[in-house]
């Protein structure tokens, strides 16, 4: 059985009711003919009203709206393009980067926000990078020492011997300086196995080296030519003891 099309006929269109209440009077508020009557409406700022002509400055209103829309679209304080950022560097390592600036601009960062990003990088990121680099450097020198002493197992044993010898025979400052580098550890190992005179242990007369003894060490090619850490540390510590002031 076919559907009755007459039951689905569209309803007759009615004319829209005039603005206002049921009686046809205009809604409460500003009179619709206020502008044409030469009176500035309360909602229109004075800068957009031409009192002489008794009409709105439509062109000025349109320009102001366009500027507001532009600001809202790009974000207040955001430069027109990434090259507009003026970044003040707090560290010579952290400088303005075009690719970073492009990303910041795409995300809508203002000048002040972009500067904060660079400031945080200098304040927080650089110290972290330094720590990581120091760890990598230490790991690399540890690997060199392991190869120097015949593998990790042998190095573990030798390192304990060197540490025990260094703490027992060297001032803490000299031991700390030598233990921090590959060359320093090798120098301590040489001193340990050779039984060199204990200048740093205060084994000279009175526990303090003489200036002649220090000059003798400074004439040693290992000091002035090779800058061997062990010899350099001896001379430095010796002068500290000789001239404590």
C-alpha positions, 0 to 999 in steps of 0.5 A, spaced: 500 500 500 502 506 497 504 512 502 499 517 503 503 523 500 497 528 502 498 527 510 506 529 509 504 536 505 508 541 508 505 546 512 503 553 510 509 558 510 507 564 515 510 571 515 515 572 521 513 576 526 515 583 527 521 585 532 518 587 539 512 584 543 506 581 541 502 588 540 508 590 535 511 595 539 519 595 538 523 591 544 525 595 550 532 599 549 535 604 544 530 606 539 531 603 532 531 610 529 537 613 534 542 614 529 538 617 524 535 622 528 543 624 529 543 622 537 549 617 539 547 611 541 550 609 548 553 603 545 557 606 540 564 610 543 565 617 542 571 616 537 566 612 532 561 618 532 561 624 528 557 629 532 558 634 526 554 630 521 550 626 526 552 619 524 557 613 526 564 613 523 563 607 519 570 607 516 574 608 523 569 602 526 571 597 521 579 599 521 578 598 529 575 591 528 580 589 523 586 591 528 582 587 533 581 581 529 588 581 527 591 581 534 586 576 537 588 571 531 596 572 532 596 573 539 598 579 543 605 580 543 607 575 538 611 578 532 609 578 525 614 572 523 620 568 527 625 573 525 621 579 529 624 575 536 629 579 540 632 574 544 637 576 549 642 571 551 644 569 558 650 565 556 654 564 549 652 557 548 645 559 548 643 564 542 637 565 538 636 559 533 632 560 527 628 553 527 627 554 535 624 561 533 620 558 528 617 553 532 615 558 538 612 563 533 608 557 530 605 555 537 604 563 538 609 565 543 610 572 545 616 576 545 616 575 553 614 567 553 620 566 547 625 569 552 623 565 558 624 559 554 631 561 552 632 563 559 630 556 562 635 553 557 641 557 560 639 556 567 637 549 567 639 545 561 646 547 560 648 545 567 645 538 565 649 538 559 655 539 563 653 533 568 652 529 562 658 531 558 662 530 565 659 523 566 661 521 558 668 523 559 669 519 566 666 513 562 671 514 557 677 515 561 675 509 565 675 505 559 682 507 557 684 505 564 681 498 563 685 497 557 691 500 560 691 495 565 689 489 561 681 489 562 676 490 567 677 485 572 684 487 573 683 494 573 678 493 578 683 490 583 689 495 581 684 501 582 683 499 589 690 498 590 692 505 587 686 508 591 689 505 598 696 507 596 694 514 594 690 516 600 695 513 605 701 517 601 698 523 598 695 529 601 687 529 599 688 535 595 693 532 590 690 525 591 683 528 588 686 532 583 690 526 580 684 521 581 680 525 576 684 524 570 687 518 566 694 521 566 693 522 574 691 515 575 697 512 571 702 517 574 700 515 581 700 507 579 708 509 577 709 512 583 706 506 587 710 501 583 717 505 583 717 507 590 719 514 588 721 519 594 715 521 598 716 529 597 708 529 598 708 525 604 713 530 607 719 525 608 724 530 607 727 533 613 722 537 617 716 534 613 717 540 608 721 540 602 726 545 600 726 550 595 732 546 592 728 540 591 723 543 588 727 546 583 730 540 582 723 537 580 721 543 576 728 541 572 725 534 570 723 534 563 717 530 566 715 537 569 716 542 564 716 538 557 711 533 559 707 536 564 706 529 568 700 530 573 704 526 578 710 531 578 706 537 577 702 536 583 708 534 587 711 541 585 705 545 587 703 541 593 711 542 595 710 550 594 704 550 598 708 547 604 714 551 603 710 558 603 703 556 606 702 564 606 
